[in-house]
Amino acid sequence: MTCERLVNQLNGYKVCVWFVLCQMCVAGCSETNSLELQIDESHASEHVAPASFAANLPDEPVKAITKASSQDPQSVTYVYSGEQETSVIQRIRKIAESGDPYSQALLGQALRRGGGMKKNYDEALIWLNKSAAQNHPLALFHLAGMYKNCQGVEKDEAKANELYSQAAPRLQRMAESGNANAQHALGLMYGDGLGGVQKDETQAAAWIQKAVDQRLVGAMNSLGYIYELGIGLPKDTVACVAWYRKAADMGDLYGQYNMGRMYEEGIGVEKDQAQAMTWYKKAADRGYEKAPVKVAMLYDSAEGVLKDDSQAVTWYQKAADLGDGFASLTLGKKYESGDGVPLNLALALRWYQKAADQGNKDGLTARESFDTATGLLLHMDLKWGGIDGVTVNPELEALVSKALKAYTAGLNDMGQDLLQQAIKIDPLILYMNNDWCRFYQHNVSPSVVSELLLAVKPQKQDRADFWFDYAHNANLAGQPILALAGTQKLKALISSEQDIPRARLLKGALALVTANAYLQTKRDNEAYAVLLEHGEFNKDDVCLVNYINLWATPLLKDKDKLSILTGIAKEALTGKYKLPQSQPFHDVVSGKLVKRPPQAQQEKVIEQEKPAVEILD
């Protein structure tokens, strides 16, 4: 296509509100109207253009459609005005509720991708299934996309192919009758060879061009992609940018995203980070989940006035909350190194875990290697299991950072006062984020940690992980008597644990903290008896090994015995034996600080085989 021809075509598309009368479908089909449904049939891999054709043709959210009369299915109004979308969607819903399959397909697709409303896969499936039950081809097409891309349902390629096959012949008839949306969808099917349609990039480009000729905005964006890669048409970066820009100017979030790419990469235009940022932000504001991480990366890597570490973190968090594993991985690295955020190993591990949960392989690798260095994964698995998201309170974080700086400077009283203020603000965040780890790294008194545990006890005392945390920290404070009392409560709660892997992990943790406490009170035989009774540890629970090496060093007193009793290879026990220094720690019942009993009292405890300090209800 020449530039002159391109300009002539674009000149006809300057209006944003316009009307189209559509013809009835052939062969008695009830499908009518040229309807703007989104058409992305694959979620691209993270920040890398996928190989498939349809994967690169982004979804089009519904702009708007109103029926002048439910009795006149040929009359359709297209509206390209963001201000009108909400009211229009409400009208579509009303028509869909009357049983109209076309409006049901439209509403389902709007819910699937957030066109004019909040994204809701569950409700999208309901409406698309209603429409598909009436054999509407557009509903079949989009329902197939949900199964293909694991959107609200388990990924099922066979089911997706079956639905595509059902949609194909009727979409073909609709497209041949002049339906622009069907032409666009059919172009995608030719592009990837979906539903038995033989792959034909020339046909794909031709059908999408037909949809563009009818001013279908999503097809304009798709045509831009065709020109970008030369799919079925000669590669033409001028035409590519022109069509992306046309779609973007008409409010298409995918066209906006692609314009961001053009300016970021310098495709068909001069590289311009500021322009790229503007377009990515527009796409993000419109709800495109891939845009926030692009904004974050620009803030992170830009030079000069665009460089902004705080904004980078904010946008990475937005992207991570939308399921972007790369963003979660990046946040983990930032918290691990203190790049633009306060150094926080516990939060770093939490973000690595989130990245792994989101399918990022590098996140899984980072989590495992990081646990080797920190030994925090056991706490995370027990405390954060089933909890989504990382909670960050900027005011709280600033206060904690200031407190730790005070400790680093030797201003211990000032640091303790600031941490006590932080505990009053929101102890749950500090507890869930495992801030005890940061405290010990800065030589904070264990009594501050026990203050934190006291503060969250009302909310957490019925959870086994709370008592593991208490016993663990009491051991670190050199208070094995308090630790042993905590293990009694832990043991009682494990018996009611329904999650089998979690119960297994808790039993291993119980054996370790109990044996640790016995070794600190010179009750070695009892410590080894506990480990013998537990038996060999599960090989999958590597976090227990890292925990021993870094946080339960009294267990390393005799590595040969420990290896034989637990089944852990001796060479994996890389930590060094060390007994903790005795320091004050709170009794969780009385709230009073408890000093380690004198030696005579410890010997009496050994004889009585019960804690000298009663801390349980």
N, C-alpha and C positions, 0 to 999 in steps of 0.2 A: 504494500500500500504506500503510495507516495504521500509526502507531507501535505501537498495541496489537497489531495482527496481526503486525508484525515481531517484537515481543518474544515473542509466543507461539511463533512459528516458531523463534526462536533458542533458546528454553528447551529444545528437544528435542535440542540439539547440544552438550551440555556434556561428553560423554565423549570421551576421546582414543584409546581402544582399543575397537574394536567389530567385530562380525562380520556379514557379509551373505551370504546364500545367493542366488545369481543363477541365473536361468533360462537354458535353452539358446536360442540364436538361432533365428529362424524360417527356413523354406525350406532346411533342411538345412545351414545355415552351421555350421562348426566353431568360430566365434568364440564364446566364452563369457565370463561373468564381467564384473562392473562394475569396470573396472581404472583406477587413477589414473595416467594418462599426462599429461605436460605438453602444453599446447596453444597456446602462443604461436606465431603464424605470421608474425611480422614483428619485426625488430629496430628499435625506434623510433629516429628521428633524435635527435641529441644534445640531450637535456634539453628537447626540445620535443615535446608530444603530437602524434603523427602523425594524419593524417586518417582512415586506414582503421580499420575496426572491430576486426578481429582483431589488428591491431598493438598495440592497447591492452589486450588480454586476456592478461596475462603467462603464461608457461609455468608448468606445475605439475610439479615434480620428482616422481619416484615416491616415495611414502612407504613403502609396503611391500606385499607380497602373498606369501602362502605357500599352497601347495596341500596340503590334507590328504592327498591321494593323487593321483598322476598318472593313476590310473584313474577318478577322480571329478572331472571338470572343472567340476562345478557348485559344488564346495565351495571357497570363497575366504575368506581372512582378511585384513582390512584392519587395519593397525597404524599408529597415529600416535604413534610414539615414536622420537625421533631416536637413542636409544641402541641400538635394534634394527635400524637401517637397514642397517648393513654386513653383518650376518649374513644378513639377509633377501635382500639383493642377491646374496649368494653362493649362496643356495638358488635364486633365480631363474635365475642363470647355469647352474647344474647342470641345471635343467629345460630351459632354452633349448638347451643342448648336446645334449639328447636329440632335438631337432628340433621341439619344440613351437612353433608360429608365434606364439601369443599371448605366451609368455614371451620369445621372441626380440624381439617388438615392444616389450615392456616394458623389456628389457635395453638395446635400442638407444636408446630414448628416455632412459633413465637416463644412459647414456653421453653422449648428445647434450647434455644440460643439467646434468649433474653431480648427479643425484639419488641420494644415498647413496654416490657414488663420484666419483673425479676425472673431469672432463669429458674426453672423447676422441672427437673427430669421426670420426677414421679408423675406430675400432672400432665406433662407433655406426652408421656406414654399412654395415659388414659385417653386423651383426645385423639392421638394418632391411631390407637387401636380401634376406637369407635369409628373413625373414618375408614380405616383399612378393612374393618368388618363389612363395609359397604363397597369394598373393592375400589376405593378411590386411588388412582395410581400415584398421585403426589404423596399421599399418606404412606403408601407402601414404600415409595422411594426413600422418604425421610426416616421411616421406622427401620428400614434396612440400615441406614446410616448410623442409627443409635446402636444397633447390634454390632455393626462393624467396628465402631469406635468406643464400645464399652461405656455408653452414656446412660446411666441409670439402670443398666442391665449388665449381666455377665457377657463378656465378649463371645460372640457366636458367629463365626464366619459362615457356617452352613446355613443358619437361619437368615443371615443377611443376604446370602446369594439366592436363597429361595424367594425372599421378598423382592429382590431386584428383578428376578426372573418373572415374577407375577406382574411387576410394574412395567417392564420393558415394552410389551406390545401395545399397551394402552397409551403409554407415554408417546410412542411412535405415532399413533393415530392423532393424539392431541397436538403433537408438534407439527405434523403434516397439515393439520387443520388451521394452523396459525397461532396456536397458544404459545406465547413467548416464554412462560415459565417452563413449559414442557420442552420447548426447544433447548432451553438452557440445561435442564436436567438430562435430556437426551445427549447433549454434547458431552456432558460429564461421563455418561455411560460409554459413549464411544471412546472417550479419552482413556479410560481404564479397562475397557472391555468387561463391564459389569453386567450381570443378569443375562448372560448368553449373547450379549451384543458383541460382535467381533470388534476388537480394538482397531480403531481407524482414526488417526490424529487429524487427517484431512477433513473427515466427516465431523469430528469434534469441533474443529475450528469453524466449519461452515455453519453448523447448527447454532453455535454460540454467537456467530456474527448475525444470524437471523434474529436472535433474541435482542441483540444490541440495536439492530435496525428498528425494533419496536420500543426502544428506549428503556429496556430493562436494566436498571442500575447495577445489579449484581453481575449481570453478563458483561457490562462494561469493565468491571474489575477483572473478570475472568479473561476477557480479551486482552487486557493489559498483560496478564501473565503469559498468554499465548505468544504475544509479541516479545516478551522478555526472553523466553527460552527458544522461540522459533518452533513452536509445536503446530504443525499443519500449515503454517504460514512462515514466510521469511522472517528471521530475527530482525527486530527494528526497535531499538531502545527509545527513539523519539516517539514512536507510536505507543510503545509500552508506557512511558511516563504520561503521555497525553491522556490515555484511557484511565490509568490509575488516578490521575488528578481529577478527571471528570467525575469519576465515581466518588472520590473523596470530597469534592466540592458539593456534591449532592447529599452529603451526610453519611456515606457508606463507611462504616468503621474499618472494613478490610481494605478499602481503597486508601483510607487515611493511614493505616498501618503500612501498606506498601509504599506510599509516598515517603514515609519515614525511612524505609529501607533504601529507597532510591537516593535520598539525600545523605544517608549514613554511608552508603557504599559508593556513591558517585556514579550511579547507573543512569545515563541519559541526562544527568544534571551535574553541576559542580558539587563536590562534597561540601556539606554545610551542617555542622552538628546542631546549630541553633534551630534550623529548619526541621531537621530530623526530630529533635526534641519536641517541637511544636506539634508535628503530625502524630508522633507516638502518643503524646498526651491526649490528643483528640480521640484517638482510637481507644485509649484506656478509659477516658471519660464516657465513651459510648459502650463500654463493657467488654472490650476484647481482651481476653485473659492473657494473651501473649504480649500485650503492649507494655504493662508495667515493668517487666524485667528489662525491656529495651531502654525505658526511661532511666531505670536504676543504673544500667551499664554505662549510659552516657554520662550521668552525673559522676560515676565512679572513675571513668577513664578520661574524661574531658580535661582540657587544659584551660587555664585562664578563668574567666568569670563563670563558666558553666560547671567547673569542678566544685562539688559540694558533697562531702562525706555524709552529712546528716540526711540530706535528701536522698542520697543513694541508699542508705539503710532503710529509710521510710518506704521507698519504692520496691526494694527487695522484699520487704515484709509484705507489702500488698501483693506482690507476685507469688510469694510463698503461700499466702493465705488462699490464693486461687489455684493452688496445686502445682506450682512450678518448682520441680525438684532442683533445678540449677540454682534458683534463687535461694532455696533453703541451704544448699551446699555452700553457696557464697557467704551467707550469713554465718554459717558454722566456722568458716575460715576466718572471718572478720573477728568473731568473738574469741577464737583461739589465739589470734595474733594481736588483738587490740587495735585493729585497723579501722579507725573511724568510730569505734565503740569501746567502752571499758572492757579490758580483758576479763573474760568470764568463761572458765573451762566448762562449767556445768551447762551453761547456755550453748556453748559451742557443740557439746555432745548432743544436746537436745535438738539443735538444728540439723546435725548430721543424721540423727535418727529420723527426723521428719523427711529429710531428703531421701533416705533409704525407703521409708514408707511410701513415698511418692514415686518410687520406681527408679530413682537415680542410682546407678551402679557405683558411681564415684562416692556417693553419700554412704553407701554400705561399706565400702573400703575404708573411707575416712573414719567412720564410726568404730570399726574394728581396730584400726591402728591407733586411734586416739584413746580407746579404752586401755590398750596396752600401756600407754603412757600415764593415764589418769586413774584407772580402776573405778570409774564412776558408773559404768554401764549396769552393774548390779543394782545400784540405787535407782537408776532410771527405769530399768525394766520393772522393778517392784512398785515404784512410786507413780510412774507415768503411764503404766499400761492402760490402754483404752482411753487415754486423755489426749485430745487433739489440740494442737496449738501451743505456742510459747507465749507466756504472759510477761510483758515488759511494762513497768510503770516508770516513765521518765523521771518523775519527781523522786521516787524511791531509789532508782538507780543512781541518780546524782548524789543523793545523801549517802548511800553505801560507798560509792567511789570516793567521796570526800573523807569518810571515816577510815577507809583503808589507807588512804594517803597519810592520814594522821598517824596510824599505826606504823607505817613505813618510816615516817619521820621521828618515831620514838615518842610521839604524843599519845600514849596509851589511854590516859584518862579521857582526853578529848575524843579519841576514836571510839571508845566504849560508849560515851554519852551519845554520840551521833548514831551508832548502831542501835542503841536502845530506842532512840527516836524513830528509826526506820522500822523496828519491830512493832511499834505502836501504830504506824501508818498502815502496813499490810503484811502481817507475819506469814500469811498463806503463800504469797508470791515468793517470799524469801525461802520458805520451806520447800515449795514445789520445785523451785529452781536450784535446789541443793546448794544454797549459799554457804552452808557450813564448810564446804570445800574451800571457798575463797577465804573464809575466816581463818582457817588453819594455815593457809599459805602465807597469811600476813601476821601470823603469831597472835591472833586474837584469842583472848581467854576462853576456854571451853565453857565457862559459865554463861557467856553470851549466847552460845549455841543452845545450852539447856534452857535459857530464858525464852528463846525462840520456840523450842519444843513445848514448853509450858503454855505459850500463847496459842498454839494450834491444837493443843490436846483436846479441848472441847469438840472440835470438828473432826479430829482424826483418830481418837483413841479406840475406835471400833475397827480400825484397819490394822492388819498384821504388819504392813510396811512401816507404820508409825513406831511400833515397838521394836522392830529391827533397827530403825534409825536411832531410837533411844539407846538400845543396848550397844550399838556400834559406837556412838559418840561417847557413851560412858566409858567404854573400853579405851577410846582415844585419850580420854581425860585421866586415865589411870585409876578409874573407879570401878573395878571388876565386881564389887558387891552389888552396886546399883545395876550393872549390866546383867548380872545373873537374875536379879529380880525382874528385869525387863524381859528376859528370855522366857520366863514363866508365862507371862501374858501372851507373848508371841506364839509359844507352843499351843496355848489354848485356842487361839484364833486360827491357826493353820488347819486345825481339824475341821473347820467349817468352810474352808476354801473350796470352791466348786471348780475353778479353772485348774485343770490338771498340770499343765506346764508351769503355771505360776506357783502352784502348791509344791511342785518338785523343787523349784528355785528357792522358795521360802524355807523348805526343809534343809536345803544345803546351807542357806544363810544362817539358819538357827544353829546348825551344828558348828559352824565356824565361829560365830560370836560366843557361843557357850564354851567351846574349847579354848578360845582366846582368854576368856575371863578366868577359867580354871588354871590356865598356865600362869596367869598373872598372880594368882593366889597360891602358887607352888603346889597345885593339885594336878600334877602331870598325868598320873594314871587315870584320873577321872576325865581329863581332857581327851586322852587317846581312846578311852572307853566310849565317849560320845561319838568320836569319828568312826570307830569300829562299828558301833550300832547303826550309824547312818549308812555305811557301805560306800562303795565307789561312786564318785560323782559322775553325772552324765557328761559325756564328751562334748555335747553341744553347749554346755554351760561354761564356756571359756571365761565369761565375766567373773566367775568365782575364783579362777586362778589369778586373774589380774587383781582382784580384790585382796587376795592373800598377800601378794607381792608388795602391794602399796599401802594397805590399810590394816592388815591383820598380821603384822610382822612377828608378834610373839609366837605364832604358829610355826615359824621357820626355825625354831629352836633345834629341832631334829628333823631335817629334811628327809632322811631315809625313812623314818617312821611315818611321817606325813605322806610320803609318796606311796608307801605300801598300803596304808589305811584308806586313802582317798582314790587311789588309782591314777593320780596325777603324776606325769613323768617328772622325775627329779630335775631334769634339765630345764623344765618349764618353771620351776620354782627359783626365780632369779632374784627375788628380794633378799634383803639382809635382816637377820634377826635383831630385834630391838624392842626393849620394854618401854612403854610410855611413862613419862613423868607424871606423878600424881598431882592433880590440880582440882580445885573446887568444882563441883557439878551439882545441879539442882535435883532435889527429890521431887518427882513429878506430882506427888500427892500433897505434901506439905508446902511445896514451893520454896523451901529453905535450901540454902547452900549446904552441901554435905562435904566435910573433909574426910580424907581417907582415914579409916580407923587405925589406931596405933597397932604395932606388930602383935601385941598380946591379944588384942581384940580380933585380929585377923586369924590367929591360931585358934581362938575359940570358935570362930565361924567355921573353920575347917572341921573341927570336931563335931559341931552341931549340924553341919551340912545344910545350913540355911543362911540367908542373908542376915547380916547384923542390922541393916537398915530396912525397915519395912516400907515398901513404896507402892504396894498394890492395894487396891480397894478391898 
